[in-house]
């Protein structure tokens, strides 16, 4: 396990501040979250225009009053996410186990027991930062995750520490292919957040998602086909404050080969995620400019 972040002495005061705050019980941290909600929603109005526009475009059938209600519910949960991530700096394995319910882990277990690397496609729903550490303390096999480095040195080291301190192994995105080649015979689960927006020049797949033309990364699907990996959709549902349910759904058993230029697994992921968001819209992260790219027009 990673004992402490490798940070510059310049950042020591910030590290000890965050570490000290993390030692507070979650009920106390939720009081801080209540204050942050008032500050972020009513005073600062953090990215309110982006959130409201995303919601209007995603749910054109909903009246404005309902859209604003979803936005407020999202902002009510957003500070909880912040303090819950902060708590990872001191949370122990038993507490994390008590807060994460794996509703059907057998779906994942059956593939790992066959000696396979399983890829899970997750999203920015619920508390995605608790998922990988929860897997590390729950599974009897390695729990690993693909991540992209943060430019700021302190937060890169700090987030690496939070994600790995309970035993999860992190794989930098640029090293993914090399890691899969090296560990192709290792039974394990590799988690990927698959709802992020690709750079425009790297887009290979578009679909209609929440009424909008939306690009998705296809890396998970390409890895699955190259190495015969089963792929599971990971749904994160918020049960109540500080408690989440994880549910796995099979997107591919790793045996099928799609036609050239098609991405059925990524399409299936988009449909599962869309259904999950529709069930609980406030559970999703709406502050990102998810739809900043426009699909190229086909010239006939």
Residue pairs with C-beta under 8 A, 6 or more apart in sequence:
1 164
1 165
1 166
1 167
2 160
2 161
2 164
2 165
3 165
4 161
5 15
5 154
5 157
5 158
5 160
5 161
6 157
7 15
7 153
7 154
7 157
7 158
8 153
8 154
11 153
11 154
14 154
15 154
15 158
18 86
18 89
18 158
19 89
19 90
21 29
21 32
21 86
22 86
22 87
22 88
22 89
22 90
22 91
23 90
26 83
26 84
26 87
26 242
29 83
29 84
29 86
29 87
30 80
30 83
30 241
30 242
32 79
32 83
33 79
33 80
33 82
33 83
34 79
36 79
36 82
36 83
37 75
37 76
37 78
37 79
40 46
40 75
40 78
40 79
41 48
41 72
41 75
41 76
46 75
46 287
47 287
48 71
50 286
50 287
50 288
50 289
51 71
51 74
51 75
51 286
51 287
52 67
52 68
52 71
54 286
54 290
54 291
55 62
55 67
55 70
55 71
55 281
55 286
56 64
56 67
57 210
57 211
57 212
57 291
58 210
58 211
58 212
58 277
58 281
59 66
59 67
59 70
59 210
59 211
59 281
60 211
62 70
70 281
70 282
71 286
73 281
73 282
74 281
74 282
74 284
74 286
76 282
77 238
77 282
77 283
78 287
80 241
80 242
81 127
81 129
84 127
84 129
84 130
84 242
85 127
85 129
85 162
88 129
88 130
88 133
88 162
88 163
88 165
89 161
89 162
89 165
91 133
91 166
93 137
93 166
96 130
96 133
96 134
96 137
96 166
97 134
97 137
97 138
99 130
99 134
99 242
99 243
99 244
100 130
100 131
100 134
100 138
100 243
100 244
100 245
100 246
101 239
101 243
101 244
101 245
101 246
102 134
102 138
102 246
103 245
103 246
103 247
104 247
104 248
105 138
105 139
105 248
107 232
107 248
107 249
107 250
108 118
108 120
108 139
108 189
108 232
108 248
111 118
111 230
111 232
111 253
111 254
112 118
112 139
112 141
112 187
112 188
112 189
113 187
114 187
115 185
115 187
116 187
116 228
116 229
116 230
116 254
117 180
117 183
117 184
117 186
117 187
117 188
117 189
117 190
117 227
117 229
118 188
118 189
118 190
118 229
118 230
118 231
118 232
119 189
119 190
119 191
119 192
119 220
119 223
119 224
119 229
119 230
119 231
119 232
120 189
120 190
120 191
120 192
120 231
120 232
120 233
120 234
120 248
121 192
121 194
121 220
121 231
121 232
121 233
121 234
121 251
121 265
121 269
122 128
122 131
122 191
122 192
122 193
122 194
122 195
122 234
122 236
123 193
123 194
123 195
123 234
123 236
123 273
123 276
123 284
124 193
124 195
124 196
124 284
124 285
124 288
125 235
125 236
125 273
125 276
125 277
125 283
125 284
125 285
126 236
126 237
126 238
126 244
126 283
127 236
127 238
127 244
128 193
128 236
129 162
129 163
130 244
131 191
131 234
131 236
131 246
132 143
132 144
132 145
132 163
132 168
132 191
133 162
133 163
133 165
133 166
133 167
133 168
134 246
135 143
135 168
135 189
135 191
136 143
136 166
136 167
136 168
137 166
137 167
139 189
141 187
141 188
141 189
142 169
142 186
142 187
142 188
142 189
143 167
143 168
143 169
143 188
143 189
143 191
144 168
144 169
144 170
144 171
144 188
144 189
144 190
144 191
145 163
145 168
145 169
145 170
145 171
145 190
145 191
145 192
146 170
146 171
146 172
146 173
146 176
146 190
146 191
146 192
146 193
147 160
147 163
147 170
147 171
147 172
147 173
148 172
148 173
149 156
149 172
149 173
150 156
150 159
160 170
163 170
164 170
171 179
171 190
176 219
176 223
177 223
180 223
180 226
180 227
184 227
190 229
191 234
192 219
192 220
194 216
194 217
194 220
194 266
194 269
195 216
195 273
195 290
196 217
197 215
197 288
197 289
197 290
197 292
197 293
198 204
198 215
198 216
198 217
200 293
203 215
203 293
204 218
204 263
205 215
205 216
205 218
205 263
205 266
205 267
206 213
206 214
206 215
206 295
207 213
207 214
207 216
207 266
207 267
207 270
208 214
209 216
209 270
209 273
209 274
210 274
210 277
212 291
213 291
213 294
213 295
214 270
214 290
214 291
215 293
215 295
216 263
216 266
216 269
216 270
217 266
218 263
218 266
220 231
220 265
220 266
220 269
221 231
221 252
221 258
221 263
221 265
221 266
223 229
224 230
224 231
224 252
224 254
224 265
225 257
225 258
228 254
228 255
229 254
230 250
230 252
230 253
230 254
231 250
231 251
231 252
231 254
231 265
231 269
232 248
232 249
232 250
232 251
233 248
233 249
233 250
233 251
233 268
233 269
233 272
233 273
234 246
234 247
234 248
235 246
235 247
235 248
235 249
235 272
235 276
236 244
236 245
236 246
236 283
237 244
237 245
237 246
237 247
237 276
237 280
237 283
238 244
238 280
238 283
239 245
249 272
251 265
251 268
251 269
251 272
252 264
252 265
252 268
258 264
258 265
276 283
277 283
277 284
